[in-house]
């Protein structure tokens, strides 16, 4: 559902429905796992450890969060994660309002006091739902100040009814140190942080993600869903995907046109650039070869480090109880 908002020149508002699966889901290679994900209304499809961890975090955080920060590379569909988080919240019946830097800058140039206009417009548009600020690092200093003022006033007046999510593309600490993100804003909105792994660290998800992209494309165009050959799938899994999910979608759309809705073979795929072919695994074990428990433990330790050993704050960031955190730490120490 999309509605026009008076006095919001470029803000986008949509309802709570994230994805309406077609009655006859004919995704190529669709497994029972994907069907279960779709039935639960979860947007992130895949079986990788990184995706499973993100889904678990969204389920745990969704009912309780007030503000959240989503980090990840460009093209990793951070807005999709924000919408899923909104759908898991108690305010899911409200609107999901996307307030980008362009809209905020246009409002800054308007007449009258800026802060009251921004606050009134966003609260009215959200209808007790969620406000999403995408790519917060692209907001000017003045715009970030207004976001901070909005959060401060919201906390005092409507904090229990309107939730706020923001996203950034890059390392948060580096952005703060470089002056592209105000530290006060980071502290205010980044109490809970969700990290979206790049596609090159979720290669086992590519088949499911690609199947869903092709099925959605056929629904929009009214055509036949293209299939993916084993050779083409292996080629997709060899690439580095610097543009992440958005780049995969673009690649598949071009390939589907090239094969005329038939079977996508290797020759139908656009040529890969050297950057796309060069896969760069993180230091130590690759995410694709790690057990889910390894990834969870590594993430818990990273959150503890960021929280400077404060277990109460770490538990809040992780969206779990303090007792659960202690059990996880005890289990990890025994395993070691």
ChimeraX attribute file (.defattr): number of C-alpha atoms within 10 A of each C-alpha:
attribute: neighborCount
match mode: 1-to-1
recipient: residues
	/A:1	10
	/A:2	11
	/A:3	11
	/A:4	13
	/A:5	15
	/A:6	9
	/A:7	11
	/A:8	18
	/A:9	13
	/A:10	17
	/A:11	18
	/A:12	19
	/A:13	22
	/A:14	17
	/A:15	18
	/A:16	20
	/A:17	15
	/A:18	16
	/A:19	12
	/A:20	9
	/A:21	14
	/A:22	10
	/A:23	6
	/A:24	6
	/A:25	13
	/A:26	13
	/A:27	20
	/A:28	18
	/A:29	14
	/A:30	15
	/A:31	10
	/A:32	9
	/A:33	13
	/A:34	21
	/A:35	15
	/A:36	12
	/A:37	15
	/A:38	17
	/A:39	11
	/A:40	9
	/A:41	17
	/A:42	22
	/A:43	16
	/A:44	20
	/A:45	22
	/A:46	21
	/A:47	18
	/A:48	21
	/A:49	23
	/A:50	26
	/A:51	19
	/A:52	17
	/A:53	20
	/A:54	19
	/A:55	21
	/A:56	13
	/A:57	19
	/A:58	24
	/A:59	17
	/A:60	17
	/A:61	22
	/A:62	21
	/A:63	17
	/A:64	14
	/A:65	22
	/A:66	20
	/A:67	22
	/A:68	24
	/A:69	25
	/A:70	22
	/A:71	22
	/A:72	20
	/A:73	19
	/A:74	18
	/A:75	19
	/A:76	21
	/A:77	16
	/A:78	24
	/A:79	19
	/A:80	14
	/A:81	23
	/A:82	26
	/A:83	25
	/A:84	24
	/A:85	25
	/A:86	29
	/A:87	25
	/A:88	20
	/A:89	22
	/A:90	18
	/A:91	22
	/A:92	22
	/A:93	16
	/A:94	21
	/A:95	26
	/A:96	31
	/A:97	25
	/A:98	24
	/A:99	20
	/A:100	19
	/A:101	21
	/A:102	16
	/A:103	16
	/A:104	23
	/A:105	14
	/A:106	13
	/A:107	19
	/A:108	18
	/A:109	9
	/A:110	10
	/A:111	8
	/A:112	9
	/A:113	9
	/A:114	13
	/A:115	16
	/A:116	13
	/A:117	15
	/A:118	20
	/A:119	18
	/A:120	11
	/A:121	14
	/A:122	20
	/A:123	19
	/A:124	14
	/A:125	25
	/A:126	24
	/A:127	17
	/A:128	21
	/A:129	25
	/A:130	33
	/A:131	25
	/A:132	26
	/A:133	23
	/A:134	22
	/A:135	19
	/A:136	24
	/A:137	22
	/A:138	16
	/A:139	20
	/A:140	16
	/A:141	14
	/A:142	12
	/A:143	20
	/A:144	21
	/A:145	16
	/A:146	20
	/A:147	20
	/A:148	18
	/A:149	17
	/A:150	19
	/A:151	21
	/A:152	13
	/A:153	14
	/A:154	18
	/A:155	16
	/A:156	9
	/A:157	11
	/A:158	13
	/A:159	16
	/A:160	14
	/A:161	18
	/A:162	24
	/A:163	27
	/A:164	24
	/A:165	27
	/A:166	26
	/A:167	25
	/A:168	21
	/A:169	19
	/A:170	14
	/A:171	12
	/A:172	19
	/A:173	13
	/A:174	11
	/A:175	17
	/A:176	16
	/A:177	12
	/A:178	10
	/A:179	12
	/A:180	17
	/A:181	22
	/A:182	19
	/A:183	15
	/A:184	13
	/A:185	18
	/A:186	18
	/A:187	10
	/A:188	16
	/A:189	21
	/A:190	21
	/A:191	18
	/A:192	23
	/A:193	21
	/A:194	22
	/A:195	18
	/A:196	18
	/A:197	17
	/A:198	21
	/A:199	25
	/A:200	25
	/A:201	23
	/A:202	19
	/A:203	22
	/A:204	16
	/A:205	21
	/A:206	22
	/A:207	22
	/A:208	20
	/A:209	19
	/A:210	24
	/A:211	22
	/A:212	22
	/A:213	20
	/A:214	23
	/A:215	21
	/A:216	18
	/A:217	19
	/A:218	16
	/A:219	14
	/A:220	9
	/A:221	9
	/A:222	9
	/A:223	12
	/A:224	16
	/A:225	23
	/A:226	24
	/A:227	21
	/A:228	23
	/A:229	14
	/A:230	13
	/A:231	13
	/A:232	19
	/A:233	16
	/A:234	15
	/A:235	15
	/A:236	23
	/A:237	20
	/A:238	16
	/A:239	20
	/A:240	23
	/A:241	25
	/A:242	21
	/A:243	18
	/A:244	22
	/A:245	21
	/A:246	16
	/A:247	17
	/A:248	20
	/A:249	19
	/A:250	13
	/A:251	18
	/A:252	24
	/A:253	17
	/A:254	14
	/A:255	24
	/A:256	24
	/A:257	13
	/A:258	17
	/A:259	16
	/A:260	14
	/A:261	17
	/A:262	15
	/A:263	17
	/A:264	23
	/A:265	19
	/A:266	18
	/A:267	12
	/A:268	18
	/A:269	19
	/A:270	13
	/A:271	11
	/A:272	16
	/A:273	11
	/A:274	10
	/A:275	12
	/A:276	18
	/A:277	17
	/A:278	15
	/A:279	16
	/A:280	11
	/A:281	13
	/A:282	9
	/A:283	7
	/A:284	6
	/A:285	11
	/A:286	12
	/A:287	21
	/A:288	18
	/A:289	11
	/A:290	13
	/A:291	12
	/A:292	17
	/A:293	12
	/A:294	15
	/A:295	19
	/A:296	17
	/A:297	15
	/A:298	12
	/A:299	16
	/A:300	19
	/A:301	15
	/A:302	14
	/A:303	21
	/A:304	19
	/A:305	13
	/A:306	13
	/A:307	16
	/A:308	11
	/A:309	13
	/A:310	12
	/A:311	18
	/A:312	15
	/A:313	18
	/A:314	25
	/A:315	21
	/A:316	18
	/A:317	22
	/A:318	22
	/A:319	22
	/A:320	15
	/A:321	14
	/A:322	16
	/A:323	12
	/A:324	11
	/A:325	19
	/A:326	13
	/A:327	11
	/A:328	14
	/A:329	15
	/A:330	12
	/A:331	12
	/A:332	13
	/A:333	9
	/A:334	7
	/A:335	7
	/A:336	6
